[in-house]
Amino acid sequence: MKTANLCSKIGGKGVQPELVLKHSVVAGTKIKVRMYDVHGKRDVTEHNTVRVKSSGSGQTVVNSGFRPPCNTTGGRKNSSYRFDVSVGDKTTTVIWGNYDSGKKKIVP
C-alpha cells in the first residue's frame, strides 16, 4: 500500500491496488478477491469483492473494482487493509497495509 492508493480525503489519489496472483498454469478457474478493512474492535468495512478467471500463464492480475482506503476517524480507529483470495473452498488472507488514522500515515 502506498500513499497514492489512499482516497483523496486522506491525501491519496485512489490508485487501485495491483495484485499479481501466482497459481497453477490453468486458464478459466474462478478466483474471488475480497478487499476489506479491519479496524477498531474488529469491525470490518468492505471495499468490494471482485471475481476474475485465472490466466493460462500462471499469473492473473487484478487491478480494478476496489474502493480505496479512506479511514478518516482521526485516531479513533486504525485500519488493517486485507485481501482474501478464494478459489473453491480455499482462502488465503494477505494484509496489504496498515493505516494509523491519528498520525495519518501508512505504518508497517
DRENZA-654862 format. One record per residue: residue number from 1; residue in one letter; chain; y, z, x of N, C-alpha, C in turn. Coordinates in steps of 0.02 Angstrom, whole numbers, plus 50000, padded with zeros to 5 digits. Example, Ala and Ser with C-alpha at 12.3 -4.5 7.8 and 13.67 -1.06 7.14 Angstrom:
2
[node 1 'A' 'A' [49716 50390 50660] [49775 50390 50615] [49835 50390 50660]]
[node 2 'S' 'A' [49888 50354 50642] [49947 50357 50684] [50002 50394 50645]]
END
This chain:
108
[node 1 'M' 'A' [49941 50000 50043] [50000 50000 50000] [50061 50000 50045]]
[node 2 'K' 'A' [50109 49957 50027] [50171 49952 50064] [50230 49960 50016]]
[node 3 'T' 'A' [50288 49974 50043] [50348 49983 50002] [50359 49924 49955]]
[node 4 'A' 'A' [50346 49864 49978] [50356 49804 49936] [50313 49806 49873]]
[node 5 'N' 'A' [50256 49841 49875] [50212 49845 49817] [50239 49890 49762]]
[node 6 'L' 'A' [50284 49937 49779] [50310 49984 49730] [50355 49948 49679]]
[node 7 'C' 'A' [50365 49978 49621] [50410 49949 49571] [50483 49956 49594]]
[node 8 'S' 'A' [50526 49916 49564] [50597 49916 49585] [50632 49983 49573]]
[node 9 'K' 'A' [50609 50022 49524] [50639 50087 49510] [50633 50136 49568]]
[node 10 'I' 'A' [50583 50125 49611] [50575 50170 49668] [50580 50132 49734]]
[node 11 'G' 'A' [50617 50077 49733] [50635 50043 49795] [50590 49986 49817]]
[node 12 'G' 'A' [50544 49965 49774] [50499 49910 49793] [50517 49845 49760]]
[node 13 'K' 'A' [50472 49797 49767] [50482 49730 49739] [50427 49711 49690]]
[node 14 'G' 'A' [50379 49756 49679] [50325 49742 49632] [50275 49690 49657]]
[node 15 'V' 'A' [50270 49681 49724] [50223 49633 49752] [50152 49656 49735]]
[node 16 'Q' 'A' [50112 49610 49709] [50043 49625 49690] [50001 49643 49752]]
[node 17 'P' 'A' [49955 49690 49743] [49908 49704 49797] [49862 49644 49807]]
[node 18 'E' 'A' [49835 49637 49866] [49785 49585 49878] [49721 49618 49902]]
[node 19 'L' 'A' [49670 49613 49861] [49605 49641 49879] [49560 49584 49900]]
[node 20 'V' 'A' [49527 49591 49956] [49477 49543 49977] [49409 49578 49971]]
[node 21 'L' 'A' [49371 49557 49922] [49306 49588 49908] [49253 49549 49945]]
[node 22 'K' 'A' [49217 49584 49990] [49164 49552 50028] [49097 49569 49994]]
[node 23 'H' 'A' [49056 49518 49984] [48995 49527 49946] [48943 49475 49967]]
[node 24 'S' 'A' [48885 49479 49936] [48833 49429 49949] [48859 49360 49931]]
[node 25 'V' 'A' [48831 49310 49964] [48853 49241 49953] [48821 49216 49888]]
[node 26 'V' 'A' [48853 49236 49832] [48831 49216 49766] [48892 49202 49724]]
[node 27 'A' 'A' [48894 49143 49694] [48952 49125 49652] [48939 49144 49580]]
[node 28 'G' 'A' [48993 49163 49546] [48990 49174 49474] [48971 49243 49449]]
[node 29 'T' 'A' [48960 49290 49495] [48945 49358 49474] [49009 49390 49446]]
[node 30 'K' 'A' [49003 49425 49389] [49061 49457 49358] [49080 49520 49396]]
[node 31 'I' 'A' [49144 49524 49414] [49171 49582 49450] [49229 49609 49409]]
[node 32 'K' 'A' [49229 49675 49400] [49284 49708 49364] [49322 49752 49414]]
[node 33 'V' 'A' [49388 49745 49416] [49430 49784 49461] [49481 49822 49419]]
[node 34 'R' 'A' [49477 49888 49421] [49523 49931 49384] [49570 49965 49433]]
[node 35 'M' 'A' [49636 49961 49420] [49685 49997 49460] [49712 50054 49418]]
[node 36 'Y' 'A' [49717 50113 49448] [49742 50171 49412] [49773 50220 49461]]
[node 37 'D' 'A' [49809 50268 49433] [49846 50319 49471] [49820 50387 49448]]
[node 38 'V' 'A' [49795 50427 49495] [49775 50496 49481] [49833 50540 49504]]
[node 39 'H' 'A' [49860 50580 49459] [49918 50621 49476] [49917 50687 49439]]
[node 40 'G' 'A' [49960 50732 49460] [49964 50797 49427] [49897 50832 49428]]
[node 41 'K' 'A' [49879 50859 49371] [49816 50896 49364] [49760 50848 49343]]
[node 42 'R' 'A' [49752 50796 49383] [49701 50746 49371] [49715 50701 49311]]
[node 43 'D' 'A' [49779 50698 49291] [49799 50650 49240] [49790 50580 49270]]
[node 44 'V' 'A' [49778 50531 49227] [49769 50463 49250] [49816 50416 49213]]
[node 45 'T' 'A' [49849 50372 49251] [49890 50319 49222] [49856 50253 49240]]
[node 46 'E' 'A' [49842 50212 49190] [49809 50148 49202] [49860 50096 49226]]
[node 47 'H' 'A' [49838 50054 49273] [49880 50000 49298] [49848 49932 49287]]
[node 48 'N' 'A' [49799 49930 49244] [49767 49870 49218] [49697 49860 49249]]
[node 49 'T' 'A' [49657 49822 49214] [49591 49802 49236] [49588 49726 49237]]
[node 50 'V' 'A' [49563 49698 49291] [49559 49626 49300] [49485 49608 49307]]
[node 51 'R' 'A' [49466 49554 49275] [49397 49529 49282] [49398 49461 49316]]
[node 52 'V' 'A' [49355 49454 49366] [49351 49391 49403] [49277 49375 49413]]
[node 53 'K' 'A' [49264 49314 49435] [49196 49294 49454] [49194 49284 49529]]
[node 54 'S' 'A' [49138 49304 49558] [49132 49301 49631] [49134 49229 49657]]
[node 55 'S' 'A' [49161 49222 49716] [49163 49158 49751] [49098 49148 49788]]
[node 56 'G' 'A' [49076 49087 49796] [49015 49072 49833] [49022 49081 49908]]
[node 57 'S' 'A' [49083 49095 49931] [49095 49104 50003] [49075 49173 50029]]
[node 58 'G' 'A' [49066 49220 49983] [49052 49289 50004] [49115 49332 50008]]
[node 59 'Q' 'A' [49172 49302 49991] [49235 49339 49987] [49272 49316 49924]]
[node 60 'T' 'A' [49292 49365 49884] [49331 49350 49824] [49398 49385 49830]]
[node 61 'V' 'A' [49452 49348 49819] [49519 49376 49825] [49545 49392 49754]]
[node 62 'V' 'A' [49571 49453 49746] [49602 49475 49684] [49674 49493 49701]]
[node 63 'N' 'A' [49723 49458 49672] [49792 49471 49691] [49841 49462 49632]]
[node 64 'S' 'A' [49818 49476 49572] [49864 49472 49515] [49837 49514 49457]]
[node 65 'G' 'A' [49883 49531 49411] [49863 49565 49350] [49874 49640 49348]]
[node 66 'F' 'A' [49901 49669 49401] [49909 49742 49402] [49983 49762 49394]]
[node 67 'R' 'A' [49994 49819 49361] [50062 49847 49357] [50075 49884 49422]]
[node 68 'P' 'A' [50136 49876 49451] [50150 49907 49516] [50155 49983 49512]]
[node 69 'P' 'A' [50142 50016 49568] [50152 50089 49572] [50225 50105 49556]]
[node 70 'C' 'A' [50235 50156 49513] [50303 50170 49490] [50311 50243 49469]]
[node 71 'N' 'A' [50293 50289 49515] [50298 50361 49499] [50370 50384 49507]]
[node 72 'T' 'A' [50402 50397 49451] [50472 50419 49450] [50478 50493 49430]]
[node 73 'T' 'A' [50427 50533 49445] [50427 50603 49422] [50469 50649 49466]]
[node 74 'G' 'A' [50498 50623 49520] [50544 50662 49561] [50516 50726 49590]]
[node 75 'G' 'A' [50453 50724 49612] [50422 50782 49643] [50379 50824 49597]]
[node 76 'R' 'A' [50381 50810 49532] [50340 50848 49486] [50266 50829 49490]]
[node 77 'K' 'A' [50253 50767 49509] [50184 50744 49517] [50181 50696 49575]]
[node 78 'N' 'A' [50128 50699 49615] [50116 50649 49667] [50060 50604 49643]]
[node 79 'S' 'A' [50054 50546 49673] [50008 50495 49649] [49957 50474 49702]]
[node 80 'S' 'A' [49897 50461 49679] [49845 50430 49720] [49824 50367 49683]]
[node 81 'Y' 'A' [49844 50310 49710] [49829 50245 49678] [49762 50220 49702]]
[node 82 'R' 'A' [49719 50202 49653] [49650 50185 49669] [49627 50122 49634]]
[node 83 'F' 'A' [49574 50093 49662] [49540 50037 49631] [49467 50056 49622]]
[node 84 'D' 'A' [49441 50042 49562] [49369 50044 49550] [49345 49972 49547]]
[node 85 'V' 'A' [49298 49954 49590] [49270 49886 49590] [49198 49893 49564]]
[node 86 'S' 'A' [49185 49858 49508] [49120 49865 49474] [49085 49797 49469]]
[node 87 'V' 'A' [49020 49799 49484] [48975 49743 49474] [48914 49771 49440]]
[node 88 'G' 'A' [48901 49748 49380] [48845 49777 49342] [48856 49851 49331]]
[node 89 'D' 'A' [48807 49892 49349] [48814 49964 49340] [48835 50001 49403]]
[node 90 'K' 'A' [48855 49964 49455] [48877 49995 49518] [48952 49991 49524]]
[node 91 'T' 'A' [48983 50048 49542] [49056 50052 49551] [49072 50084 49617]]
[node 92 'T' 'A' [49120 50053 49652] [49146 50081 49714] [49219 50096 49704]]
[node 93 'T' 'A' [49241 50156 49724] [49310 50176 49718] [49343 50175 49786]]
[node 94 'V' 'A' [49402 50144 49789] [49440 50140 49851] [49510 50168 49838]]
[node 95 'I' 'A' [49532 50215 49880] [49601 50240 49874] [49645 50190 49911]]
[node 96 'W' 'A' [49692 50161 49874] [49737 50110 49902] [49795 50142 49939]]
[node 97 'G' 'A' [49823 50195 49910] [49880 50229 49941] [49901 50290 49902]]
[node 98 'N' 'A' [49939 50332 49934] [49965 50393 49903] [50041 50393 49906]]
[node 99 'Y' 'A' [50071 50419 49854] [50144 50418 49849] [50170 50489 49835]]
[node 100 'D' 'A' [50215 50513 49877] [50247 50578 49868] [50311 50566 49829]]
[node 101 'S' 'A' [50311 50586 49766] [50369 50571 49723] [50430 50614 49739]]
[node 102 'G' 'A' [50421 50671 49772] [50478 50712 49793] [50515 50681 49851]]
[node 103 'K' 'A' [50476 50657 49901] [50505 50626 49960] [50519 50551 49949]]
[node 104 'K' 'A' [50493 50525 49894] [50500 50454 49877] [50474 50410 49933]]
[node 105 'K' 'A' [50411 50425 49955] [50383 50384 50008] [50307 50383 50004]]
[node 106 'I' 'A' [50280 50331 50032] [50207 50323 50038] [50184 50369 50093]]
[node 107 'V' 'A' [50129 50405 50081] [50103 50453 50130] [50030 50439 50144]]
[node 108 'P' 'A' [50005 50460 50203] [49934 50448 50220] [49887 50488 50174]]
END
